[in-house]
Amino acid sequence: MILKSNNEIKRYEIFSVYVTDAKEEYLEYNFANKESYLTYLNKLEVKSIHLNKLDIGEKDKIITLTTCSFEFNDARIMVNGKQLE
């Protein structure tokens, strides 16, 4: 995936795609330590219906995109990507 912002192009490799309920708290921003961040990243990988085993570490930047889905009422598709250098 390639995103352009402020004339800067950033590339991301998708590592997780999953369906969730809009009522579920699916985004986390603050982490107490690196272990809690790595646990969060692992949770995203485990939920994924997209098979792309990607090494993700504590210093990696990720992006989360979400859109409506129709698997059930209030379904959302979540797409997570790792920023590439």
PESULHU-V936356 format. One record per backbone hydrogen bond with DSSP energy under -0.5 kcal/mol. NH is the residue of the N-H (numbers start at 1). CO is the residue of the C=O. Records with the same first field share a line. If there is no record, write none. Layout:
BEGIN
NH = CO ; CO
END
This chain:
BEGIN
3 = 10
5 = 8
8 = 5
10 = 3 ; 8
11 = 84
12 = 1
13 = 82
14 = 12
15 = 80
16 = 80
18 = 78
20 = 76
22 = 74
24 = 21
26 = 24
37 = 33
38 = 34
39 = 35
40 = 36
41 = 37
42 = 38
43 = 39
44 = 40
45 = 41
46 = 42
47 = 43
48 = 44 ; 45
49 = 17
50 = 17
51 = 49
52 = 50
54 = 52
60 = 57
63 = 81
65 = 79
67 = 77
69 = 75
75 = 72
76 = 20
77 = 67
78 = 18 ; 76
79 = 65
80 = 16
81 = 63
82 = 13
83 = 61
84 = 11
END
